[in-house]
Amino acid sequence: MIEKKLVERLRNKEQAAWKEFYEFYSSHLTYVCMRYIKGQEDVRDILQNSFIKIYHSINKFEYKGAGSLKAWITRLLINESLKFLRDTATLESSVSSDELPSIEDEIEEPLFDDIPESEI
């Protein structure tokens, strides 16, 4: 019931409700975000973006029982984290360019025209 009342207060944009919401869920969301993102600055940015999205989309949230709010905001945060990872992903090669063979180092394949038929 506490969660349902909190959702109603959040929908009414009560400033005290948003403060309670932040204080209650921020540590959980930080922990979840840190499971996906390494940098502290990036974690803070993702948390901020997630809280903004929660603020703007709280009216779309459907209360389905105890724990549904926590599940919804956790899913939203994970989606934000994955979006961040997709947007910042770079292809990393496990082989350095120094280890790659140069064209001159490649062995030339013999021409079959130079080999007599009897040897083939």
C-alpha positions as CSV (number, residue, x, y, z in Angstrom):
1,M,0.0,0.0,0.0
2,I,2.9,2.4,0.8
3,E,4.2,1.9,-2.8
4,K,0.7,2.6,-4.3
5,K,0.3,5.8,-2.3
6,L,3.8,6.9,-3.3
7,V,2.9,6.4,-7.0
8,E,-0.2,8.5,-6.5
9,R,1.8,11.3,-4.9
10,L,4.4,11.1,-7.6
11,R,1.7,11.4,-10.3
12,N,0.5,14.5,-8.5
13,K,4.1,15.9,-8.8
14,E,4.5,16.3,-5.0
15,Q,8.0,17.5,-4.4
16,A,8.3,15.6,-1.0
17,A,7.2,12.4,-2.7
18,W,10.0,12.7,-5.3
19,K,12.5,13.3,-2.5
20,E,11.2,10.2,-0.7
21,F,11.3,8.2,-3.9
22,Y,14.9,9.3,-4.6
23,E,16.1,8.5,-1.1
24,F,14.4,5.1,-1.1
25,Y,15.4,3.9,-4.6
26,S,18.7,5.7,-5.5
27,S,21.0,3.2,-3.8
28,H,19.3,0.3,-5.4
29,L,19.4,1.9,-8.9
30,T,23.1,2.9,-8.4
31,Y,24.0,-0.7,-7.5
32,V,22.2,-2.0,-10.6
33,C,23.7,0.6,-12.9
34,M,27.2,-0.2,-11.6
35,R,26.7,-3.8,-12.6
36,Y,26.6,-2.6,-16.2
37,I,28.7,0.6,-16.3
38,K,32.2,1.0,-15.0
39,G,32.8,4.8,-14.8
40,Q,31.4,6.7,-11.8
41,E,30.6,9.8,-14.0
42,D,28.8,7.6,-16.5
43,V,26.8,6.0,-13.7
44,R,25.8,9.4,-12.4
45,D,24.7,10.5,-15.9
46,I,22.7,7.4,-16.5
47,L,21.0,7.7,-13.1
48,Q,20.1,11.3,-13.8
49,N,18.7,10.4,-17.2
50,S,16.8,7.6,-15.7
51,F,15.2,9.7,-12.9
52,I,14.2,12.3,-15.6
53,K,12.6,9.6,-17.6
54,I,10.8,8.2,-14.6
55,Y,9.5,11.7,-13.8
56,H,8.2,12.2,-17.3
57,S,6.6,8.7,-17.6
58,I,5.3,8.0,-14.1
59,N,1.8,8.5,-15.5
60,K,2.3,5.6,-17.8
61,F,3.2,3.3,-15.0
62,E,0.6,0.7,-14.1
63,Y,0.7,-0.5,-10.4
64,K,0.4,-4.3,-10.4
65,G,1.1,-5.0,-6.8
66,A,4.0,-4.8,-4.3
67,G,7.3,-4.5,-6.0
68,S,6.0,-3.5,-9.4
69,L,7.3,0.1,-9.0
70,K,10.8,-1.2,-8.2
71,A,10.7,-3.6,-11.1
72,W,9.6,-0.9,-13.5
73,I,12.2,1.6,-12.5
74,T,14.9,-1.1,-12.5
75,R,13.9,-2.1,-16.1
76,L,14.0,1.5,-17.2
77,L,17.5,2.0,-15.7
78,I,18.8,-1.2,-17.3
79,N,17.4,0.0,-20.7
80,E,19.2,3.3,-20.2
81,S,22.4,1.5,-19.3
82,L,22.2,-0.7,-22.4
83,K,21.5,2.3,-24.6
84,F,24.6,4.0,-23.2
85,L,26.7,1.0,-23.9
86,R,25.4,0.7,-27.5
87,D,26.0,4.4,-28.1
88,T,29.5,4.4,-26.7
89,A,30.7,0.9,-27.9
90,T,33.8,0.9,-29.9
91,L,35.3,-2.1,-31.7
92,E,38.3,-3.3,-29.9
93,S,40.7,-5.7,-31.5
94,S,42.6,-8.3,-29.5
95,V,45.4,-8.2,-32.0
96,S,47.6,-5.1,-32.3
97,S,48.4,-3.7,-35.7
98,D,52.1,-4.5,-35.1
99,E,51.2,-8.2,-34.9
100,L,49.5,-8.3,-38.3
101,P,51.6,-9.6,-41.2
102,S,52.6,-7.1,-43.8
103,I,51.8,-7.8,-47.5
104,E,55.5,-8.4,-48.3
105,D,55.7,-11.1,-45.6
106,E,53.0,-13.2,-47.3
107,I,54.2,-16.4,-49.0
108,E,53.5,-16.5,-52.7
109,E,51.6,-19.5,-53.8
110,P,53.2,-21.5,-56.6
111,L,51.7,-21.3,-60.0
112,F,50.4,-24.6,-61.2
113,D,51.5,-23.8,-64.7
114,D,55.2,-24.2,-63.6
115,I,54.6,-27.7,-62.2
116,P,54.7,-30.6,-64.6
117,E,51.6,-32.7,-64.8
118,S,53.4,-35.9,-63.7
119,E,54.3,-34.3,-60.3
120,I,50.7,-33.1,-59.7
